[in-house]
Amino acid sequence: MHGLVSARRLLGTLYCAVLRTYAIYTIAVGVGIFAPVFVLWVARTTPIGASPVVGAVSVVLALAFTSGLLASFLPRHWISTTALVSLPIAVLGSVMFLALASRGATYYIWLFVGMGSFASSAIAAFFSATVVLRLAQSKRAFEIGR
């Protein structure tokens, strides 16, 4: 009887872990899809003559924070969550920069948003995952030493 209760508890824990993983990937995809839409909306509604740097920096920092947060929940999958969060905006930024450069205008802000988001998200996720994994490792070492 004790083995059956233990097996059910294990299946319940495994089910929760799979559900949590799917939820985090869904959030990452949602943020990844929403970010380019938001950036295009900001670019369209910014008044003529206004500097788009504030919007660009806020997008880069928001995606870095989001990647770091999601990586803290799935530290062993930080590369895939970072790619889901920041790859769509990196592609949009690169495409917009190349499209405008072919017309004779170079808007480096698109390149900054695209590549900056990708790089900052990767850095934030890496450090977040490293911290979480080291804390888990030190906790295990402390419990073993007890």
SEDO-405203 format. One record per residue (C-alpha): residue number from 1; x, y, z; chain. Coordinates in steps of 0.5 Angstrom, whole numbers. Layout:
BEGIN
  num   east  north     up  cadena
  NUM      X      Y      Z       A
...
! end
This chain:
BEGIN
  num   east  north     up  cadena
    1      0      0      0       A
    2      6      5      2       A
    3      9      4     -5       A
    4      2      6     -9       A
    5      2     12     -5       A
    6      9     14     -6       A
    7      8     12    -14       A
    8      2     17    -14       A
    9      6     22    -10       A
   10     11     21    -16       A
   11      6     22    -21       A
   12      3     28    -18       A
   13     10     31    -18       A
   14     12     29    -25       A
   15      5     32    -27       A
   16      6     39    -24       A
   17     13     39    -27       A
   18     11     38    -34       A
   19      5     43    -33       A
   20     10     48    -30       A
   21     14     47    -36       A
   22      9     48    -41       A
   23      6     54    -37       A
   24     13     57    -38       A
   25     14     56    -45       A
   26      7     58    -46       A
   27      9     65    -43       A
   28     15     65    -47       A
   29     12     64    -53       A
   30      7     70    -51       A
   31     12     75    -49       A
   32     16     73    -56       A
   33     10     74    -60       A
   34      8     81    -56       A
   35     14     84    -56       A
   36     15     85    -64       A
   37      8     88    -64       A
   38      9     92    -58       A
   39     15     95    -61       A
   40     12     97    -68       A
   41      6    100    -64       A
   42     11    104    -60       A
   43     15    106    -67       A
   44      8    108    -70       A
   45      6    112    -64       A
   46     12    116    -63       A
   47     11    123    -65       A
   48     16    126    -70       A
   49     22    129    -68       A
   50     22    125    -61       A
   51     28    120    -59       A
   52     26    113    -60       A
   53     32    111    -55       A
   54     27    111    -49       A
   55     22    106    -52       A
   56     28    102    -55       A
   57     32    101    -48       A
   58     25    100    -44       A
   59     24     94    -49       A
   60     31     91    -48       A
   61     31     92    -41       A
   62     24     89    -40       A
   63     26     83    -45       A
   64     32     82    -41       A
   65     28     82    -34       A
   66     23     77    -37       A
   67     28     72    -40       A
   68     32     72    -33       A
   69     25     71    -29       A
   70     23     65    -34       A
   71     30     62    -33       A
   72     30     62    -26       A
   73     24     58    -26       A
   74     27     53    -31       A
   75     34     54    -30       A
   76     36     48    -34       A
   77     32     50    -40       A
   78     35     58    -40       A
   79     37     57    -48       A
   80     30     55    -50       A
   81     26     60    -46       A
   82     31     66    -48       A
   83     30     64    -55       A
   84     23     64    -55       A
   85     23     71    -51       A
   86     28     75    -56       A
   87     29     71    -62       A
   88     22     74    -65       A
   89     24     81    -64       A
   90     31     80    -66       A
   91     29     78    -73       A
   92     24     84    -73       A
   93     30     89    -71       A
   94     34     86    -77       A
   95     29     85    -82       A
   96     27     93    -81       A
   97     34     95    -81       A
   98     36     92    -87       A
   99     29     94    -90       A
  100     31    101    -89       A
  101     38    101    -90       A
  102     36     98    -97       A
  103     32    105    -98       A
  104     38    109    -97       A
  105     36    110    -89       A
  106     40    107    -84       A
  107     36    107    -77       A
  108     41    103    -72       A
  109     35    104    -67       A
  110     32     97    -70       A
  111     39     94    -70       A
  112     40     96    -63       A
  113     33     93    -61       A
  114     34     87    -64       A
  115     41     85    -62       A
  116     40     88    -56       A
  117     34     85    -54       A
  118     37     78    -56       A
  119     44     79    -52       A
  120     41     82    -46       A
  121     36     77    -45       A
  122     41     71    -46       A
  123     46     75    -41       A
  124     40     76    -36       A
  125     38     68    -37       A
  126     45     66    -36       A
  127     46     69    -30       A
  128     39     68    -27       A
  129     40     60    -28       A
  130     47     60    -26       A
  131     45     63    -19       A
  132     39     58    -18       A
  133     43     52    -20       A
  134     48     54    -15       A
  135     43     56    -10       A
  136     40     49    -11       A
  137     47     45    -11       A
  138     49     49     -4       A
  139     42     47     -1       A
  140     44     40     -3       A
  141     51     40      0       A
  142     48     43      6       A
  143     43     38      7       A
  144     48     32      6       A
  145     53     35     11       A
  146     47     36     16       A
! end
